[in-house]
Amino acid sequence: MLRVKQRLAEVIILTKIMKVRQDENREITDIMLDDGRSLTLEEAVQEAQEGKIEGVNVVSKSGKRYLRANPDNNVGNNLDKLPQF
């Protein structure tokens, strides 16, 4: 007898970064999403890699992963320019 497993399609709800928290060196440590959730940078990197956060991509520098706003001509939407919480 042939057994077939049926997998339901996964629905991914995209969120957007609205605010950031920076440390004394102006490094982003946490982000707040438009759904109200607050994530550490590590959690946000993971969600961005899974395609759950729009408008950003994950980059690596010196072995450290971080978020960067997708390139466009608007510097006002760069992550370090967003409001702080």
C-alpha positions, 0 to 999 in steps of 0.5 A: 500500500502506498502512503502519501503524506499531504503537506499544507502550504505554509502561510508566511505573514510579512512584517515590517520594522518600525522602530529600533533600539540602539546601544551606546555605540549606536549598534542596533540591538532590538527591533520592533515590528509593525505587529507590535512584537519586539525582537532581539537582533538575533531573532530578527536576523533569523526571521529575515532569513526565513523571509518573514520581515520585508524590506531588509536583507541579512548581511555578514561582516567579520562573521557577525550577521546583521540586518540591512535595509534593502537598497533604494534612494531613500536614506530616511528608511535606513534602519539607523534612521528609524525611530527608537523605542 
